[in-house]
């Protein structure tokens, strides 16, 4: 009886020890994973600073390190796509953006970047698809949702059997290339470009070219999110459009 009790107690002790060890291994793995994710975010932060300084080569290395540390980090893939575009490496840029939405199907910035990417390649069908996805997933009060909808309408107009079709299509592509290139500008340059965009938006508004005015203001907001003038202009236009419905 005593022997049986001892065996049972030993079994219980051994099983408890096993559970404790297994739990410790799980905790160790979790801590290791958490540490790698934290490291990835530090690398990405470093990359963003380097990118702002115009040091794209080292920014690229930082984003790559971030992905090595955490292969499921969508933000780093998105940043990497932008750098690849700057280096005129379209295949890698496209692959990076697609990887973002594979990891996180609700990562809105990747849809905008893919749409801009395809517009720069004159692939308006794919551009329209990703703008549409951006609209479907975005908040209706988000200025970028409005911008995406406007881009869809512009693309549809450019593809319509209209006498000014080719010129309109060229205007859209040139504008998108300009916006895409703006993504690689330094902070100071982005602020200057934003100021220029909002000035143009006001001129177009005075000419009653409202679609072009709101598009310019949204571009300004994209280039410099701290530009209060652009934010106020966009907000007023969205409210005006909402009242007109």
C-alpha positions in Angstrom: 0.0 0.0 0.0 2.8 2.3 1.0 4.7 1.4 -2.2 1.6 2.2 -4.3 1.1 5.5 -2.6 4.8 6.4 -3.1 4.6 5.5 -6.8 1.4 7.6 -7.2 3.1 10.5 -5.4 6.2 10.2 -7.5 4.0 10.2 -10.6 2.1 13.2 -9.5 5.4 15.0 -8.6 6.9 14.1 -12.0 3.8 15.1 -13.9 3.7 18.4 -12.0 7.4 19.0 -12.7 6.7 18.2 -16.4 3.9 20.8 -16.5 6.0 23.3 -14.7 8.9 22.7 -17.2 6.6 22.9 -20.2 5.0 26.1 -18.9 8.5 27.5 -18.3 9.5 26.6 -21.9 6.3 28.3 -23.2 7.0 31.3 -21.1 10.6 31.4 -22.3 9.5 31.1 -25.9 6.9 33.9 -25.4 9.5 36.1 -23.7 12.0 35.4 -26.6 9.3 36.2 -29.2 8.3 39.4 -27.3 12.0 40.4 -27.2 12.4 39.9 -31.0 9.2 41.9 -31.7 10.5 44.7 -29.5 13.9 44.5 -31.3 12.1 44.7 -34.7 10.3 47.8 -33.6 13.5 49.4 -32.6 15.1 48.6 -36.0 12.0 50.1 -37.7 12.2 53.3 -35.6 15.9 53.6 -36.5 15.0 53.1 -40.2 12.4 55.8 -40.1 14.9 58.3 -38.7 17.5 57.4 -41.3 14.8 57.7 -44.1 13.9 61.2 -42.9 17.6 62.1 -43.1 17.7 60.8 -46.7 20.0 57.9 -45.8 17.9 55.3 -47.8 20.7 52.7 -47.9 20.9 52.4 -44.1 17.2 52.8 -43.7 16.8 49.8 -46.0 19.2 47.7 -43.9 17.3 48.7 -40.7 13.9 47.6 -42.2 15.5 44.3 -43.3 16.8 43.7 -39.8 13.3 44.5 -38.5 11.8 41.8 -40.7 14.6 39.3 -39.8 13.7 39.9 -36.1 9.9 39.7 -36.7 8.9 38.2 -40.1 5.3 39.0 -39.3 5.8 42.8 -38.9 3.7 44.4 -41.6 4.9 48.0 -41.0 8.5 47.1 -41.8 7.4 45.4 -45.1 5.4 48.5 -46.0 8.4 50.8 -45.3 10.7 48.4 -47.3 8.3 48.7 -50.3 8.7 52.4 -50.3 12.5 52.2 -50.2 12.5 49.6 -53.0 10.4 52.1 -55.1 12.9 54.8 -54.4 15.7 52.5 -55.7 13.6 51.7 -58.8 13.2 48.0 -57.8 9.5 47.6 -58.7 9.3 43.8 -58.4 10.6 43.9 -54.8 8.4 46.9 -54.0 5.3 45.1 -55.2 6.3 41.9 -53.4 6.7 43.9 -50.1 3.4 45.6 -50.3 1.6 42.3 -51.2 3.3 40.7 -48.2 1.9 43.4 -45.9 -1.7 42.6 -46.8 -1.0 38.9 -46.7 0.1 39.4 -43.0 -2.5 42.0 -42.2 -5.4 42.2 -44.7 -6.7 45.4 -42.9 -3.4 47.4 -43.3 -4.8 50.4 -45.1 -1.6 52.1 -46.1 -0.5 49.1 -48.1 -3.6 49.3 -50.3 -2.9 53.0 -51.0 0.7 52.3 -51.7 -0.2 49.4 -54.1 -2.7 51.6 -55.9 -0.1 54.4 -56.3 2.5 51.8 -57.4 0.2 50.5 -60.1 -0.8 53.9 -61.3 2.9 54.8 -61.7 3.2 51.7 -63.9 0.1 52.8 -65.8 -1.7 49.6 -64.7 -4.9 51.4 -64.0 -7.0 48.2 -63.6 -5.0 47.0 -60.7 -4.8 50.6 -59.3 -8.6 50.8 -59.3 -8.8 47.5 -57.6 -6.6 48.5 -54.7 -8.2 51.9 -54.4 -11.6 50.1 -54.2 -10.3 47.8 -51.4 -9.0 51.0 -49.6 -12.5 52.4 -49.8 -14.2 49.2 -48.6 -11.9 48.8 -45.6 -11.6 52.5 -44.7 -13.7 54.7 -42.4 -16.0 56.9 -44.4 -14.8 59.9 -42.4 -11.1 59.2 -43.2 -9.8 61.7 -45.8 -7.9 59.0 -47.5 -11.1 57.0 -48.0 -12.5 60.0 -49.9 -9.2 60.3 -51.8 -9.4 56.7 -52.8 -12.9 57.1 -54.1 -11.9 60.2 -56.0 -9.0 58.2 -57.6 -11.4 55.5 -58.7 -13.6 58.1 -60.4 -10.6 59.7 -62.1 -9.5 56.3 -63.4 -13.0 55.5 -64.7 -13.0 58.9 -66.4 -9.7 58.2 -68.0 -10.8 54.9 -69.3 -14.1 56.2 -70.7 -14.6 56.8 -74.4 -14.0 60.5 -74.1 -12.2 62.8 -76.6 -9.9 64.0 -73.8 -9.2 60.5 -72.6 -5.5 60.3 -73.3 -4.8 63.7 -71.9 -6.8 63.0 -68.8 -5.1 59.6 -68.3 -1.7 61.3 -68.7 -2.6 64.0 -66.2 -3.6 61.3 -63.6 -0.5 59.3 -64.1 1.8 62.3 -63.9 0.1 63.4 -60.7 0.5 60.0 -59.1 4.1 59.7 -60.1 4.7 63.1 -58.4 2.8 62.0 -55.3 4.7 58.7 -55.2 8.1 60.5 -55.5 7.0 62.8 -52.7 7.0 59.8 -50.4 10.8 59.8 -50.5 11.4 63.4 -49.7 12.9 64.7 -46.5 10.6 66.2 -43.8 11.5 69.8 -44.7 11.0 69.1 -48.4 7.7 67.4 -47.7 6.5 70.5 -45.8 7.5 72.7 -48.7 5.7 70.4 -51.2 2.6 70.3 -49.0 2.5 74.1 -48.9 2.8 74.2 -52.7 -0.1 71.6 -53.0 -2.4 73.5 -50.7 -1.7 76.8 -52.6 -2.6 75.0 -55.9 -5.7 73.5 -54.3 -7.0 77.0 -53.4 -6.3 78.2 -56.9 -8.3 75.3 -58.3 -11.1 75.9 -55.8 -11.3 79.5 -57.0 -11.6 78.1 -60.6 -14.4 75.8 -59.3 -12.4 72.8 -60.2 -13.5 71.1 -56.9 -12.2 67.6 -57.6 -8.7 68.8 -58.4 -8.8 71.2 -55.4 -9.7 68.4 -52.9 -7.2 66.0 -54.5 -4.4 68.7 -54.1 -5.4 69.3 -50.5 -5.3 65.5 -49.8 -1.9 65.3 -51.3 -0.8 68.1 -49.1 -2.1 66.3 -46.1 -0.4 63.1 -47.1 2.9 65.0 -47.5 2.7 66.8 -44.2 0.1 65.4 -41.7 0.8 68.4 -39.4 -0.4 70.9 -42.0 -3.4 72.3 -40.3 -4.4 74.4 -43.3 -4.6 71.3 -45.5 -6.6 69.4 -42.8 -9.1 72.3 -42.4 -9.5 72.5 -46.2 -10.1 68.8 -46.6 -12.6 68.7 -43.7 -14.6 71.6 -45.1 -14.8 70.0 -48.6 -15.9 66.6 -47.1 -18.6 68.3 -45.1 -19.7 70.3 -48.1 -19.9 67.1 -50.2 -21.8 65.4 -47.4 -24.4 68.2 -47.3 -24.8 68.1 -51.1 -25.8 64.4 -51.0 
